[in-house]
């Protein structure tokens, strides 16, 4: 029963995000209710579905393990989650035209983590998800974290589609200088990564990661090995 509730909650979270926020249905809702009411309503739906999924996961039953986490799994998790914090901090400390309400910055030169990927926060979530799936290995955890990861991965492509539809030429210029897939633009010579734009996200990201690492047991009730 508890596992079924987790599946249902995860499906609600997946549908509400991928079916509303980055599709043409979003424009319909904005036209009908206005941007501010849409954002308020969507925020309520997002918080409700995420909260429902978290509570369902917290009440999960013991489920089969696809693999038994080992010390190697945990060390991989430490690395992936540490990198995720660097990307996440960089997403909020750098001008990011793909962030909500920041479309006006499409003309700015891509810098910092935006050179790595134009969706740094979404890919930070993916790293966080893969790290936690690696460290758990049970079916319920794969459902919970996997759903969050799917929303983030597919969300990057849906955001690209929406931006291309709504921003036209400004988006095409920005997209040509960046990449969705991490390091894609750098590998193709379309972007240059500079240390001076990265040291602050790295420093702050690792500091936040250290704080979360120390307090993880208090925050989640689950200690780190």
N, C-alpha and C positions, 0 to 999 in steps of 0.2 A: 504493500500500500504506500509506504513512504517513498519507495523508489519510483512508483508510478506518479506520485505527486511531484517528484523532482523532474521527471520527464515532461510532465505537463507544464510545470513552471518554466522549464528551459525552453519549451516550444513557444510559450507566450513571449518570453524575452526575445527570442530569435525573430518571431513574426513582427512584433511591435517595432523592432529596430530596423530590420531589413525591408519591411513592408510599408514603412511610413517615412522615416527620416530622410531617405536619400532617393526616393522614387517620385514619379510625377504626382502621386497622391499627396505629397507634401505641398506642392503648389496649389492643389485644389483646396486643401485645408487652410492655407494662408489666405487665399482669396476669399474664402467663406468667413473666416473668423478674424483675420488680421494677423500680422506677424507676432505681436506680443502675446495674444491669446493662444496662438498655436504653440509658441515656445513654452508658455506656462503649462498648457495641457499636456504637451509631449513630455515635459520634465516630470510631471506627476506620473504619467504612464511608465516612464523609464525607471523612476525610483520604485514604484510599486512592483513592477515585474522583476527588477533586480532584487529587491528585498524579499519577494516571494521565493525566488530561486535560492537565495542565500539561506533563508530559513529552512527550505526543503532540503538543502544540502546538509545543513547542520543537524537535521533530524534523520539523516540517511541511515539505512540499515547496513550491516556488514555485507559487502558485495564481493564477488569473485575478483581475484587479482589476476591481471594479465601478465604482470611481472612483479617480482618482489624487490622493492627498492634496496639498493646496496649503497655503500659509501661512494662508489663512483657516480651513481645516480644523484646523490646529494651534492657532490662537488660540481657536477654539471648544472644542477639547479642554482647553486650559488652564483656561478658565472653568468648564466642566462638572466637571472633576476637582477643581478648587478647592472648588466648592460641595459636592461629594460628601464631601470631608474634613470640612467644617463640619458636615454632617448626621451623619456617622459619629461624630465626637467628641461631638456633642450627644446622640446615642443612648446613649452610655455615661456621660455626665456629668449626665444628667437621669433622674429616676425614670421608668422605662419599663415599664409593666405587660405589654407584649407581649414583653418579653425573656424568655428561658428562665429559669424559676424565680422570676420577679418578679410572678406573678399576684396575690400578696397586696397589691400596691400599686394595685389597680384603683380603690380609693376615694380616691386622692390627686388633687388638682386638676391637670389637664393644664397643663404649663408648658414654656417654651422650644420646642425643636424638636418636641415632642409636639403642640403647637398647629398646627404645619405639617402633620404627618402622624403617625399613631400607629405607623407603621412606618418610623422615620427611617433605620435601618441598611439595610433592604432597598431603600429609595429612593435611599440614598447609593450602593449598589452599582449600581443602574440608571443613575445619572448617570455613574458611573465607566465602566460598560460602554459607554454611548452615546458618551462621550468617546473611548474607545479604538477603538471601531469607526470613528468619524469620522476618526481619525488614521491608520488602517491601510488600509481599503478593499479588502483582498484576501479571497478566499473563505474561507480557513482561519481568518482572524481573525474573520470574521463568525460562523463556526460556534462558535468557542471563546467569544468574548465574548457572542454571542447566547444561548448556552446558559446562561451565568451570569445573564444578564439575565432570561431566561424563568423560571428558578428563583426569582429575587427577586420578580418581578411576581406570578406565580401564587402564590408563597409567602405574600404579604400576604393574599390572599383565603382561602387555606387556613387560615392562622393565625386569621383572623376567624371562620371557620366552627368551628374547634376551640374557640376561646375562648367562642363563643356556646353551644356544646354543653356545655362543661364548667363555665362560670362563671355562666351564667344571668343573674339580675337585675343583679349587679355589672357584668357585661360590657355589658349593654344601657345602663346609665347612662353608663359610660365611652365607649361607642361613640357615644352621642348627643351627647357633648361634643367629639368628635374626628372625624377623617376619615381614610380610607385614602389617597385621592388628595390629593397635596400642595396645601395652601391651600384645600381644599374647605370645611372647617369655618369658616375665617376668612371666606371669601366669603359663607357663609350666616349669619354672625353667631353661630355656636355657640362660637367660640373667639376669644380676643384675644391677639395677639402683643405681648409687652413687650420692649423693648430690654434691660432689666436682666437678663432671662433668656437673652439671646442673645450678649452681648458676650464671655463666656468661651468658649463653643463656637466663635465666630468667630475669636477670637484664637488659641486652641489649635489649631483646625482648620487655619488658614492657616500656623501655625508648623510643624505636622507636614507639611503639604503642601510647604512650602519645603524641609524636610529631605529628603523623598522625591524632590522635583524635582531637587535637587542630586545625590543619590546614585542616581538612576534607572538610569544606565548601569551602575553597579557591581552593583546589585541584580538587574537583568534581562538585562544584556548588550546592551541596546538603548538608545542615547542619544536624547535629546530634541533636536529642531531648535530 
